[in-house]
Amino acid sequence: MPSMAQNGRVTTDFKQSNQAHNSNAFARREEIRQQRESLPIASVKERLIEEVKKHDVLIIVGETGSGKTTQIPQFLFSAGFCREGKSVGITQPRRVAAVTVAKRVAEECGVELGQKVGYSIRFDDRTSGVTRIKYMTDGLLLREALLDPYLSRYSVVIVDEAHERTVHTDVLLGLLKNVQKKFPPLKLIIMSASLDARVFSEYFGGARAVHIQGRQHPVDILYTLYPEKDYVDAALVTIFQIHLEERHGDILVFLTGQEEIEAVERLVQERLRQLPESNRKLVTVPIFSSLPSEQQMRVFMPAPDGHRKVVLATNIAETSVTIPGIKFVIDPGFVKARSYDPAKGMESLIIIPTSKAQALQRSGRAGREGPGKCFRLYPESEFEKLEDSTKPEIKRCNLANVILQLKALGVDDIFGFDFIEKPSRAAIVKSLEHLFLLGALTDDCKLSDPVGHQMARLPLDPIYSKALILASQFNCLEEMLITVAMLSVDSVFYAPREKLDESRTAAKCFASPDGDHITLINVYRAAEDLLEKRKWVPHTERNEKIFKAKSEKIFKRWCKENFINGRSVRHARDIHSQIRGHVEQMGLRITSCGDDMLQFRRCLAASFFINAALKQPEGNYRAFGTGQVVQIHPSSVLFQSKVECVVFNEMVQTTNKYIRNVTRIEYMWLTELAPHYYTMQS
Ligand SMILES: Nc1ncnc2c1ncn2[C@@H]1O[C@H](COP(=O)(O)OP(=O)(O)OP(=O)(O)O)[C@@H](O)[C@H]1O
């Protein structure tokens, strides 16, 4: 598959290219200036500024592509809302939107990213002391509220894509409503293209709502006559129908997950080989949340000359992002959503129809730079039956992390918290119980000291935060830091279908007979040996560059030979260094258990005791906490093993209920190390 074009140029005459460079830059700035002025929102700039000045809470609903996300923060900056060092904060539900929109707005402002315009997401902060327009995830702003409940650095907070109703957005709105009462100057703007403004207006006591009419470019919506039995096949047919019948324009296809995306990539390659050479100029580019961010950025790069780009995306690309070149959207109408069963304490991912709001957002990706088309692979009658909006995430996810943060913010009465829509009482009770079992809450449901406060400070799932705290007591914090970092990225093992046997053989080199967690440590340490441990110390800067280039080349070759996803390992190393900084600030002792991996496994048992399972006579396992009958996932080194008792970090439901990231423990460790739980359970 041709690699993406690099916009590199070979400069022959430095003076000549410098002039050419300046004129190119000027032309680019002029092009962007004209684009901005042509946006529907440009014509209501002054009115919007007046509305923000008059109202502490303002709801803005506008067509997709009208300019809300990129223009309103700049309007507010130019209207003086960033005086005295204040900033405008804009939240996005997804990291890729925060990053790409910040890059776009920095370009529109003609500044370097990280100066006046920046972004901040978990483990990646591109802001500075002069940043005045800051894009970030809603989860990141929620963490900032932990340290500064009044969010005093901001003059305006914009909650974008509020229709998504992520759990972080819902909690943020509750906190901001509270802050509003106590601290009037903080302005709050709630924004979306497909928002039921009434819900938000009522929640904020009849807040003002304005609608921005018009969109920049029309998008033709086409439906199929009949429902599609196999929407993946229908998407494939539509890709080639567009490719062979439409003259130019890239394609964005919405699928539900990595598996579907990789399947469609393979099918497209197979189909291309059956076409005449002249029709093969088509390149597929995947984007999904577990793809390392550098690879996610490839969708924003132009396709090689003459090729048509086909972006295969999950709903990560559904809102806010503008992928240059996209003229056609294929929307099969499905999305993978989190579903949480508080009774079983199990969170699973299920494929459900999109809501109307999501369908609108998806079609909006087509008309960003010119007229576009959206192919909905279902009849219009089916569209009318869709839910208006997606069921709020807070009603279908594990609330432990959110409740921990609320407790850290001093919100003791979770049931009485002013959620825009309350989660079920059962879900709140289950999450409080989970936090109590982890030692984060006292008997009277207050944040425990120091464990609860320490856990709330770590940007991790509570169970991982507790594992790090325990590991310092088990003298294996070095190993647990690596484990948590590696569990925070997607699988570091890369198993292409066409090389499954080779990849499995390579993975065995790192495999520990005790399980996946130690296997992950082996991979991480092997990569460290290549990237950090110097075989020799370069004596000159030139040698340093040569050494680094050599290390980079050696690392890439090592990853390829061992079927390791190098970008995931690098991402894990970034996370490792950030978490290490947190635990050092907390004063935890970072020691290693050396070769005593039994001690490390005991620490895993003490940390993940809630997720333990016992082998059943039939060969499967029964999870203690939920009673669920599960199987060890085929990707685990313990797959088809005979181990009696295990702890695990993930339970996924696909064709079966599988447990992943599994390690062997002794059953007696559970009653010894978690007597408060196993005495009660037994
Ligand atoms: N990264 C980009 N590259 C090229 N053009 C862009 C980019 N980002 C935005 N634009 C242009 O600016 C327009 C407005 O984008 P913006 O995201 O501000 O609109 P919006 O109203 O927030 O849309 P949505 O509701 O879909 O988020 C786009 O339609 C597109 O023409």
The ligand as an SDF file (V2000), in Angstrom:
LIG
                    3D

 31 33  0  0  0  0  0  0  0  0999 V2000
   -8.2270   21.0910   10.0510 N   0  0  0  0  0  0  0  0  0  0  0  0
   -8.9010   21.7550    9.0820 C   0  0  0  0  0  0  0  0  0  0  0  0
   -8.4670   21.7530    7.8060 N   0  0  0  0  0  0  0  0  0  0  0  0
   -9.1640   22.4090    6.8590 C   0  0  0  0  0  0  0  0  0  0  0  0
  -10.2870   23.1170    7.0700 N   0  0  0  0  0  0  0  0  0  0  0  0
  -10.7450   23.1580    8.3300 C   0  0  0  0  0  0  0  0  0  0  0  0
  -10.1030   22.4880    9.4030 C   0  0  0  0  0  0  0  0  0  0  0  0
  -10.8080   22.7070   10.5430 N   0  0  0  0  0  0  0  0  0  0  0  0
  -11.8620   23.4880   10.1870 C   0  0  0  0  0  0  0  0  0  0  0  0
  -11.8090   23.7520    8.8780 N   0  0  0  0  0  0  0  0  0  0  0  0
  -12.7660   24.5820    8.1220 C   0  0  0  0  0  0  0  0  0  0  0  0
  -13.5160   25.3570    9.0410 O   0  0  0  0  0  0  0  0  0  0  0  0
  -14.9020   25.0030    8.9630 C   0  0  0  0  0  0  0  0  0  0  0  0
  -15.5220   25.0950   10.3300 C   0  0  0  0  0  0  0  0  0  0  0  0
  -14.9460   24.0940   11.1990 O   0  0  0  0  0  0  0  0  0  0  0  0
  -15.4690   24.0320   12.7130 P   0  0  0  0  0  0  0  0  0  0  0  0
  -14.9780   22.7480   13.2760 O   0  0  0  0  0  0  0  0  0  0  0  0
  -15.1430   25.2790   13.4180 O   0  0  0  0  0  0  0  0  0  0  0  0
  -17.0470   23.9880   12.4900 O   0  0  0  0  0  0  0  0  0  0  0  0
  -18.1290   23.5150   13.5490 P   0  0  0  0  0  0  0  0  0  0  0  0
  -19.3110   24.3720   13.3980 O   0  0  0  0  0  0  0  0  0  0  0  0
  -17.5370   23.4220   14.8930 O   0  0  0  0  0  0  0  0  0  0  0  0
  -18.4240   22.0830   12.9840 O   0  0  0  0  0  0  0  0  0  0  0  0
  -18.8040   20.7770   13.8430 P   0  0  0  0  0  0  0  0  0  0  0  0
  -20.1610   21.0250   14.4260 O   0  0  0  0  0  0  0  0  0  0  0  0
  -18.7780   19.7000   12.8210 O   0  0  0  0  0  0  0  0  0  0  0  0
  -17.7360   20.6520   14.8690 O   0  0  0  0  0  0  0  0  0  0  0  0
  -14.9140   23.6120    8.3890 C   0  0  0  0  0  0  0  0  0  0  0  0
  -16.1460   23.3420    7.7410 O   0  0  0  0  0  0  0  0  0  0  0  0
  -13.7570   23.6740    7.4150 C   0  0  0  0  0  0  0  0  0  0  0  0
  -14.1790   24.3090    6.2230 O   0  0  0  0  0  0  0  0  0  0  0  0
  1  2  1  0
  2  3  1  0
  2  7  2  0
  3  4  2  0
  4  5  1  0
  5  6  2  0
  6  7  1  0
  6 10  1  0
  7  8  1  0
  8  9  2  0
  9 10  1  0
 10 11  1  0
 11 12  1  0
 11 30  1  0
 12 13  1  0
 13 14  1  0
 13 28  1  0
 14 15  1  0
 15 16  1  0
 16 17  2  0
 16 18  1  0
 16 19  1  0
 19 20  1  0
 20 21  2  0
 20 22  1  0
 20 23  1  0
 23 24  1  0
 24 25  2  0
 24 26  1  0
 24 27  1  0
 28 29  1  0
 28 30  1  0
 30 31  1  0
M  END
$$$$
